Structures are given as C-alpha cells and as structure tokens.
C-alpha cells in the first residue's frame, strides 16, 4: 500500500472512530490499604525517589506538553503529590497520588471517592526503563504514600488493552473490580459498567 493510500485509510479510520462509532474499554483497579501493602522486588536500575517540586517541572518538557505542565503546577497547588524516580539525573518514571478524583478524559469517567479513599493517576515509564520492574515498584510506593495521607482504599483506571500496566498493578496487589465501556455512536456518548468476577 502506498503512503498516500495508507494515510487516507488512517484518516478514514480516525474519522469513523471519532464521529461514527468507538468503544473504549477500561478496568477499574482497587487496592486495600488496611491490609499489608505487598513487598515487591526493587527495579533492576538504581533510582532515587522524591516528590516532585514546582521548579522541577521544566525537566519534563521532553515528556509532557505545555498544557500538562500547567496542569501539574495546579495539581501541586491543590496538594496532590507526584512521585518521581530519577536515574542518573534523568526522569525514569513518574506517577501521581490524590485524595480527590481527577476527571479521566480518555474514558470520560468520574469516580466518587469517600473521605478515606484515594486515586492513583497519570503514571508513565520512559520506554528505555520498561521491563525493569520499575512500574510495579513505584506503584507500591504510591500506595504507601497514599496510606500516609490517610487513605484506606485506592483506585486506578487502566485501558483494557494495556495488559502490561494492568499486570504490573496486579503484582502490586490490585484487584480489577469493574469494566467500563465508553461508547460513542454518531456523537451519542454513554457508559456501560460491569462488575467483574475475580477470574475475569
């Protein structure tokens, strides 16, 4: 297939999925923070872990867009916490913790949290550090931080297709409790929620 034809087909697929029909599926993950938080093997790379400071956001300009940098600044002002794993002065991983749910734009989801519940969001592992065990290890660190903040239960959302991320969370003690289908048919958007059995 020529590049022009491939580009045309991709454009048609994008238009179809945007305006005609799409069905994005996600899983809601839950952790109990009243039970012991699992111990996991440290990553295979040496890291330094610390909470993000405002003046460090500029170090992420090759990873995040300007709009997200502004969002991050607002999150810090709201008391949300980001943990960052540094390797030899370079960002290897980051992820956020909050005691308030932040709207999830991809799946257009809202979760109602109780006063003793928290949310893990916006985690990212740089490609060169994937497969090192870093994501699982840092997810556990986020759970520990949330517990320090008074949380007794934590939630997260992962795309159903993102099997690697889901498995990493499960190794850190997560249980998948619900499946969300975000459906768009000719601009009419709605959600279907399904409770999951342990084996699903």
N, C-alpha and C positions, 0 to 999 in steps of 0.2 A: 504494500500500500504506500502511495506517495505521501510526502509530508503534508501536502495541501489537503489530500483526501483524509488523512488521519486527523489533521487539525479540524476539518469540517465535521467529522464524525464525533470528535470530542466536544465540539461546540453544541452539536445537536443533543448529545447525552447530557451535557450540563444544563441546557435549556429545559430538557424534559424533566430532569431531576429537580430543577428549581421551580418550574411553573406547572408541571403536569402531575407528577407523582414521585414521592420518595417515602421511604420507611426506614428511619434511622433507629437502630436498637441499642439500648444501653442497659447496663446492670447496676443496680444499687448495692453497694457493699456496706456491711456493718461490722463493727468491732465492739466487743465488750471491754470496757476499761476497768471494770470491777474485778475481772479475772486477771491473773498474771499476764503481762504482755510477753509474747513469745520472745525467746532469745534466738537470734539468727547469726549466722557466720558473718564476720566483717567482710567488706568487699576486698577484692584482690588488688586494689590500688590504695596507696596511702592517701588519706584525706584529712583535712581539717574542717570541722563543722562549727559554724557560728550563725547567729541570727543576722538577717540582712539589716543593714543600716542605710539610711537615705542616701548618703554620699557614695554608696557602693553600686547604686542602680546603674550608673554610667558604665560599669564593667559588663553589662548585659546587652549593650547596644548592638552587638552582632548576633544576638539570640532573639530579642524581642523588638517589636515595633515601637515607635514613639508613643502611640496611643496607649500601649500596655505599660510603658514606663510611667506615664501619668497615672494610670490605674494603680500601679504598685505604690506610688507615692501616697495616693489616697488611702490605700489599704493600711499602710503603716500608720498614717494619721488616725485611722479608725481603731487601731490596736490589734490588727491582725498581724500574724507572725509568719515570716518566711525563714525556713532553714536552708542554708546553702552549704554544699560540700565542695571544698576547694582542693585542687590537686596541683601543687607546684605553682600556686598563684593563679590558676585558671579555674573557671567555673566548670565543675563536672556534673553537678545535679542541683536542682532547687525544687522546693515544694512549699506550699502554704498551708497554714492551720488557722481556723477561725471558729469562734463560738457562735457565729451567725452565718446562715446560709447565704451564699452569693449566687445570684441567678446564673444558670448554666446556659449560655447562648446557643450552643450547637444543638442541644436536645430541647431547648426552651423549657427547662424544668425548674420547678420550685419545690423545695422540701421544707416542711415545717419542723423546726427543731425545738426541743424542750430546753429548759434553762440549764440542764446538766448534760446537754449533747453538743457535739462539735462536728466540724466538717473538714475533710482533707481535700484540697483542691490544687489545680494548676501545677502539677509536678512535671518535671522534664529532666531526662537524662541525655547529655550530649552523646551523639552517635558513637564516638570513639570509646565511651565508657560503658556502653551497653554490653550485657553478658558478664559483667564483673560482680554481680550481686549487689550493686550499689542501690538500685531502686528499692528492693526489699528491705535492705538495711536502713535506708533513710526513711522509709515509710514507718518502720518501727520507731525510729527516733521522733517522728512527728506524733505518733500515738503517745509516746512518753511525755512530750511537750504538752499535748492536749490534756493529758491526765494531770499534769502540774497546774494547768489552768482551771482545774475543777471539773473537767469532763468525766462522765461515767459511761458514755457511749459515743462512738464516732461513726460517721457515714462518709461515703465517697461515691462517685459515679465514674464508670469506665465504659467506653464503647464496647459493645459485644464482640466486635471484630478484633479488638485489641487484646488478643489472648495473652500475649506476653505480660502486659500490665496487670491483667486480671490474675494471672497465675502468681505474679510477684506479690500482689496484695494478699492472696490466699496463703502463701507461705508465711506471711506476716500475721496470720490469724484472722483474716477477713472471711466473712460468710456472705455469699450473694443471696439477698433476700427478695429482691424484686427485679423484674424485667420491664423496661419502659420501651414502648414503640411510639416514636414521634412520626406521625403520618401527615402528609400533605397531598391532597387530591384537588387539583385545579384551584389551588390557593386556599382551600379549606383545611385548616390545621387542627389536629386533635391528638390526644394521647390515649394509649391503652396501657394499663398497668396490670401486671400479672405477678401474683405471689409465687415464689419459687420453692420447690421442694429441695431438700438437701442434695439429692443426686443430680439435679438439673444444672 
